[in-house]
Amino acid sequence: MGQAGTRLTVQAGGGTVNPGHTGPHPDDPTLPAPDPLHTLLSRCCYGIRSADWSRGTSIDYTGWLTEQLEMDASADANVEAVVASTWPRVGMSAAELLADARASSNSQIAAGDLRAASLVRQLYCKRQLFETMVEFWGDHFNIATTASPESYYKCVDDREVIRANALGTFKTMLHASARSLAMLYYLDNVSNRNTGPNENYARELMELHTLGVDGGYTETDVSEVARCFTGWTVSGVAAGTPAFAFVASRHDTGSKLVLGTTIPAGGGISDGNTVLDMLAAHPSTASYIATKLCRRFIGDAPQQTAIDAVAATFTASGGHIPSVLMTLFGSAEFISSYDRKVRRPLDYVLACLRATDAVLSGNFLTGIVSRLNTLGQLPFRWPTPDGYPDDMDGWVNSGAMLNRWNWAVAVAEGKVSGVALDIAGLSSNANTPITLVDQLASRLLHRPLSIADRDALIGFAANGGDPAAVIAAQSLTGRARELVGLLLSSTYFNYR
């Protein structure tokens, strides 16, 4: 089927599926262009549910985008109620998380709760764009949960830094991140003091959080910024009351020179605040954030015109994220960007479930977590501060594509514990090869197939017979499941 995600060769009449693992290719000229609404929903949702498509078509492109940006948190109150009762640690304070970790002697329980809660939110929340931005900013301000105390303090970071500001302003989020207990530990600023500066946070603050590696700073700037953040630490751990603290006796009180600007002596905690304000307003930060957003939503090599437009809005709006996204999603570059972005493993695994409107129950998360672990994108486990890769080269290889194909087939055939598909509902009781292919393709892909791909699928479904003839009742469900697996494995579905 075209340049299929797992290069599926469908042999009409033979019923043979041959995964060749060449991977999807950007700008595939063999695929018919989808509706722009498809591109928007595919990039902003973890898979397009039938209800998402119906809503989008009823209120149009701009209406859906505006609704997503303005939707109140109360829209997902039912999901949050389940999260709170099932994984209570995601709502705990830092003190409660510390006490819980000490009592259980297991620092990873909270991280497991956070991972499960995140997956459930991504699967079920109506605010799909919000959840997508939570993931984006979580990667941007990445904190691995592989070690403690980050493993449990990340629950607070996710709630009070990322989720609280994902559709707010960048400056507010940057300040919150600098005070995050998880970030202070992860990038070692807890040990940054006047008698022995630690430059880890200062370096990543400029290289990864704001200016970018080519943003115009020097090694001297790194050292000076580190001095500004001396004394920013965590207090109260021994007493069980951990909190951000500025310890004046650990602060370097001398004057600093950062990016050509003098920060006068004696500033105390204001030194760090001044740096954060300076970096948030810097033109290099606007360009860097715009580049990352365009790479996430437009393509691995986004056009400079798009980057410049998004950066201009970032600057003009003071880093107001909804305004920035309106510019991005309203750009001609985005509208024409279909088939230029491959789903990352997390997106792909969840999209298979959402697109099929799978009924999830029991231990369904076990299979999801296992597959994400195999594919290399288990939430909150990327070890380095740069976050999970956001380009095709980071995820597409023969082994990875085979694992995707195996997941698609397992979902389609009902072999994932706790995951069930309503095959009759998906196919709307279509019972001929032609109607079955057309119905399933429409329901799962929401975009047209090429003539060659449609013919190949119909031939496969006919299994050598008449494509207009009714499929024998005893074969219908099995044939429909095979087609679902093929469609979920295809290039059409591997693209975002």
N, C-alpha and C positions, 0 to 999 in steps of 0.2 A: 504494500500500500504506500505508494509514493516513497518518501525518505523516512520510513516509519521509525518510531522511537526504538523499537527492537527489530527493525527491518522485517516486517512480516510478509512472507511470500505465501499468498493464498492460492492454492492450486484448485481451480474450478473443477468440481466433480470428484476430486480426490480426497477432499477433507483434510488436507495436510497443511500444517502450520510450521513454518521453518524460521526460527529466530536467528537472524544473522548478525545482530549486535553492532551495526554500523553507527547507530545513534542519530538523533535528529540533526538537521542542518539549518542554520538561519537562512531567511529569505528564500525558502524553498519555492521555486517557481511553479511547481506542479500542483500546489494546493490552491483551491479557489479562495478568494478573499472573504473573510467573515464580515458580518455587520460590525460597525464600530462599537456597538453596545456589547458584543461578545468580547472584544478586546478589553473594554473597560471592566466588565464583570470578571473576566478570567484573571486579570491582573490584580483586582481588588478583593477577590473572594478566594477561599480555599476550596475551589471547585464550585461550579454553578449548579445549585439545586433547581429543580423545576419551578419552585416558588420564586427563586431569585429572578429567573428568566421572565416569568409572568409579571413580576413586579416591574422589572426594567422596561419591558415592552409597553406596560400600561402607563408609565409616567415619563418615559423617554430617557435618553442619555443624561441630559443635564439635570432632570428631575431626580434620577436615581443618585447621581453624584451628590447633589445638594442634600438630599435626604440622608445619605450616609454621613456626610460631614456635620450635619446638624442633629442627628438622632441622639436623644437623651439616653443616659445609662439605664434608665428605668425600662427601656425596651428589652433588656436582657436580665431583668430582675429574677426571672424563673431559673435561668442558668446560674446566676450568682448564688441563688439560694441552695442549689444542688452543690455547687463548689464549696460553699461555707459549711454545709453539713457533712460533706464527704471528705474534704481535704482541709480541715480547719487551720492547719498551720499557715496557709497562704494569707490568713487574716490576722495572724499573731503579731504582737509587738516584738521588738528586738529582745526585750527582757524575757518575754514568754518563750521565744525561740531558743534563747540561750539556756533557759531552765529545762526546756524540753530535750534539748540535745544532751545536756548533762545527765538528766534522769534516765534517758534511754541508752546512753553511751553509744549512740549512733548518729553521727552528724549528717547522714545522707537521707534520713527520713523526710525532712522538710523539703529537700531538693526533689525527691520523688513526688511529694504532694504538689509542688509547684509545676512540675512537668505534666502530671496528669491533669491538673486544673487548666493549664494552658492549652493542652490538646482538646479538652472538652469545650473550652471557649471557642477555639478555632473551628470546631466542628458545628457548634450549635448556635453561637451568638448571631443575632441579626445584624449587629454592627460589624460587618465583615471588614470594611475598610479600616476601622479602628483596630481590629485585631491584627490586620496586616501591618499597620504602622507600629503596633506594639512589638511585633517581631523585628521590623526594620530597625527601630531604635534600640531594641535589645541587642541586636548585632552591633550596632554602632557603638554603644556603650557596653561592650561585651564584658561579662564577668563569668568565668567558668565556675561551676559548682563542684568541681572534682576534689577540692580541699576545704577544710573548715578554717575559720568560721564563715567563709563566703557561702558555703553550701546551705547554711540556714539563713544568714542575713540577706541573701538574695531575694527571699520572699518579701522583705520590706522594700528592697530596691525595686523589684518588679512592680509593687503596688504604689509606692510613693514617689518614685522617680519616673519610671517608664510609663505605666498606665495612667498616672495622674497628669502626664504632660504630652502624651503621644499625639494629641491633636490640639495642643496648646501652643506655647512659644518655646523656641529653642533655647533662649537665654535662661528662662526659668528652669528648664530641664537640666541645662548645663550646671547651674548653681546647685540644684538638688543632687546631681550626680557627684559633685565634688564633696558633698557632705554625707554621702551614702556610706554606711559602715562597711558594706560589702566591697565597695570600690576602694575605700581607704585601706582595707586589708589586701585586696587583690593586687593593687598597684603600689603597695608598701608605703603609702604616705603616713601610716601610723608610726613609722620609725623615722620620719623626716624631721630633723631637728637642727638647731643652729650648731651643735657640736659635731654633727655628722650628717650632712644633707643627703637625702635619697632622691635621685632624679627620675625614678621610674614614672611616677604620676605626671610630673611636668612634661616629660618626653611624650607620653601617650596622649596627654591632654592636647598638645599641639599637633602631633603627627596624625592621630586617629580621631580625636573628638572635635577638632576645630579647623586648623589651617590646612592640614594635609602635608604630606612629606615634602612637597614642593611649594609650600605656602610662604616661603620667605623668611623663615626663622633660622637662627644659627645655633651652634652648640653653646655659645655664650648665653643666648636667650634661654636655652634649656636650664642652664645652671642658675640664671637669675630668677626664672619662674619657680624653680625648686626652692630657692630662698624665700620667695613670697609665700609659699605654702608650708614653711616650717612651723610646727606647732599645731597644725591641723591633724587631729588624731581622734582616738576613741577612748573614752573614760568610763569608769564604773563597772568594768568587766568583773573584777574580783568580787564586788558587792552584788553582782547579778543585775545591775542596772546600766547596761551598755548604752552609750549615747555619743553623738558627735560632740567634740570639745575643741576649743582653741586654748592651748596652754601657752600663755604669754612668755613664761620662762624658757620655753623651747624655741621661741621665734627669733629669727635674725632681724634685728631692729634697724640695720643699716639701710641706706638708700639702695635702690635697684634700678637697672636700666633694661627695660623690656621692649623689644621691637622699636627701639629709638625713643621711647618715652620714659622719662625719669619718674620713679615712684619714690616720694620723699621718705626719709628716715622716720621711724616712730609710728608707722601706720598700723601695726598690729594685724588683726584679722582683716582689716580693710585692704591690705596688700593683695591677698588672694582674691578678694571680691573685685578689686580693680582689674586684675588680670583677666578674670572671667568675663567681666563686662567688655574689656578691650578685645578679647578673642571673639566673643559672640558678635561684635559689630564689625569685625575685620572683613575686608573684601575677599580675602583668601578663604575665609570660613564660608561665606555665601557661595563661592564657586565650588568649594569642596563638597558641601552638603548637596548642592544642586547636582553635581556630577554623580554622587552616590544615589540620589533619588532617581535621576534619569537612567542610570544603569539598572536600578531595580525595576523600574516600570516601563522603560522604553526599549532598552536593548543593551547588550554588553559593550557596544561602542556607540554611545548616543551622540547625536549631532551637536556640534558646538552651539548652534543657534538655539537649540532647546535648553542647553545648560545655561547659556547667557540669559535667556528669558526667565528661567526659574530663579537664577541667582539674583536678577534684578528685583523680582517680587520678594525674595527673601530679605533683601536689603531694605526695600521700600516699606515692607510691612513689619519690620523689626523682628523677623524670624517667625512670623505667625504661620504656623504649619498649614492650616486649612487654606489660607490664601495661596500659599506656595503650591499646594496640590491642585487647586483650581486652575492655576496657570499651566501646570504640567499636563493635567488630563484634558485641558482645553486646547492644547497645542496641536498643530498640524503634524508635528513629528510623532506625537503619541498616537493620533488617529490612524496614521499609516504604519504603525509599528508592529502590526500583527505578524506572528510567526518569527519574531526576532528575539524571543526570550523563552528559554527552556525552564520548565518547572524544576525547582529544587526538590530533593527527596521528600521533605516534609509536606510541601505543597502537593506533590504528586500523590503521596499515600493518602492524604486526607481528601483530595479531590476525587479519588476513586470511590470513596464512601459517600461524599456529598452528591456527586453527579448521579449516582445510582439511587439516591434517597434510601440508603441502606438503613435497616432497622438494627440498632445497636443495643446490646444487652449484656448482662453478666460481666465477664472478664474481657470484654472487647479491647480494652486498652493494652492488654498483654501482647496481642498480635501486632498492634500498631507500634508499640515501643520496640518489640523485637525486630520488626522490619526496618524501623528508623535507625536502630543500632547497626544493623547489617549494612544499610545504605550510607551510614556515616553522618547523619544529621539528627542526633538525639538532642532535643532542646536543652540548652544551658550546659552543654558538655564540650563546646569548642575550647581548647586549652589556652589559646593565645588571645591577646586583647583586640585583634582585628575582626573578630566575628566570623561566622561561616562564609565561605566564598559565595560571591553573587554573580558568577559567570558560568557559561556552559563548560569551560575547560575544567572547572572544579568538580564537576559531577558526571560528565559523560565519558564513559569508557565501556568496554565490552562487558565486564563483570557487573557494573552498576546497572546497565540497561537490562541485562538478563534478570537481575533481582527485581527490577521494576516489573518486567513481564511476568515473573513468577507471582508477584503480589497481585497484579491485575487478574490473572487466571484464578488464583486462590479466592479472591473476592467474588469473581463471577461464578465460580463453581460451588460457593458456599462452604469453603474449606478453612475459613478463618473463624476461630471460636468467637461466639458472640456477635457475629456479623451475618445478617440474613437479607437477601434481596427478594423483592416481590417481582418475580420475572413476568408474570402475567400482567401486572400493573405497568411495568416498564415497556412492555411490548404492546400494550393496549389490545391484547388478544389478537394481534396480527397473526395470520396463520399460513401465509405463503412466503416464499423466499423474498419476493419483491417488497411486500408490505412489511415484513419483519425487519429487513435491512433498513428501509426508509424510516420506520417508526423508531427503531433503536438508535440510529444515527442522529435523528432529530432530537431525541430525548437526551442523549448522552453528550453530544457534541455541540448542538445549537449553532451549527455552521454547515455549509454544503460540502458534500464529498465531490471529489473529481469524478468524471464519468468513468475513468478506468478503475478507480478504487471502488466505486459503487458496483460496477459490473463484476469485479473480482469477488466482492462480498456476496453478491446475489448468487454467483456461480458456486461459491463455497456452501451457501445455505441450501442451494438446490441439490448439491451432492450428485450431480450428473443427471438430474431430472428436469422437469419443466419448471422454470422459475415462477410461473403463474399458478402452479398447482398447489393444492392444500398439502401442507406437511403432515405426515402421519402423527396422530395425537401422541403416540408413545415416543416420538422423536422430537416433538416441538420444544419442550422445555430445555432439553439438552442442547439442541441447536441454538436456541436463543442464548443460553449461557455461553456457548462458544463464541457467538457474535459479540456479546458484551465484553468478553475477555479480549477479543481482537480489537475492538474499538477503544478500549481503555489502554491498550498497548500501542496504539497507533501514534504516528507523528502528530496528528490532529490534537490528540489529548496530551501528549508530552509537551507541546507548546503551551505557554501561558497566554 
